[in-house]
Amino acid sequence: MEPKTQNLEKEIEIIKQRNLRVEADKAWEVSWARRLFIAISTYIIAGIWLIFVVHDTFPLLKAFVPALGYLLSTLSLPFIKKWWIKNLCHLQ
């Protein structure tokens, strides 16, 4: 085979692999597994936080709970995402 043809085939394979990764990332972003994990994490963090903050004071301090929930949603906890893509995503 010509080197040009081999290079094209290699480039096509690289593009196919990248497309699979992109599709898996998109599937993760809209998955119920991700949403559920974020909701449960936020609930647990909020519950623990409210146990420590017994009094109805420090409203600015309590505002950290939803901020932390947002942070979790943007981070998507890479190890859970990796596990989900490997085991539950039907694109691979």
C-alpha positions in Angstrom: 0.0 0.0 0.0 1.1 3.5 -0.7 2.3 5.6 2.2 -0.3 8.2 1.4 -3.1 5.7 1.6 -1.7 4.3 4.9 -1.6 7.9 6.3 -5.2 8.6 5.3 -6.4 5.3 6.8 -4.5 6.2 10.1 -6.0 9.7 10.1 -9.5 8.3 9.5 -9.1 5.8 12.4 -7.9 8.7 14.7 -11.0 10.7 13.7 -13.3 7.8 14.4 -11.8 7.3 17.9 -12.1 11.0 18.6 -15.7 11.0 17.5 -16.4 8.1 19.9 -14.9 10.0 22.8 -16.9 13.1 21.9 -20.2 11.1 21.6 -19.5 9.4 25.0 -18.8 12.8 26.6 -22.1 14.2 25.2 -23.9 11.1 26.4 -22.4 11.6 29.9 -23.4 15.3 30.1 -27.1 14.5 29.6 -27.2 11.1 31.4 -29.5 10.4 34.3 -26.5 8.7 36.1 -24.7 12.1 36.2 -27.7 14.0 37.3 -28.6 11.5 40.0 -25.0 11.5 41.3 -24.9 15.3 41.5 -28.3 15.4 43.2 -27.3 12.7 45.8 -23.9 14.4 46.4 -25.5 17.8 46.9 -28.1 16.3 49.2 -25.5 14.5 51.3 -23.3 17.6 51.5 -26.2 19.8 52.4 -27.3 17.3 55.0 -23.9 17.2 56.7 -23.6 20.9 56.5 -27.0 21.5 58.1 -26.1 19.1 60.9 -23.1 21.3 61.7 -25.0 24.6 61.2 -27.7 24.1 63.8 -28.7 27.8 64.2 -30.4 29.8 61.6 -27.5 32.2 61.4 -24.7 32.8 58.9 -26.8 32.9 55.7 -23.8 33.7 53.6 -22.0 30.7 55.0 -25.0 28.5 54.1 -24.9 29.8 50.6 -21.9 27.6 50.0 -24.1 24.5 49.7 -25.7 25.3 46.4 -22.4 26.7 45.2 -20.7 23.4 46.0 -23.5 21.6 44.2 -22.9 23.7 41.2 -19.2 23.0 41.4 -19.8 19.3 41.5 -22.0 19.6 38.4 -19.3 21.4 36.5 -16.5 19.0 37.5 -18.6 15.9 36.8 -16.2 13.9 38.9 -14.0 12.4 36.2 -13.6 9.0 37.8 -17.4 8.4 37.8 -17.6 9.7 34.2 -14.8 7.3 33.1 -16.5 4.4 34.8 -19.9 5.3 33.3 -18.5 5.6 29.7 -16.6 2.3 30.1 -19.4 0.3 31.6 -22.8 1.9 30.8 -22.4 4.0 27.7 -23.7 2.1 24.7 -21.5 4.0 22.2 -18.4 1.8 22.5 
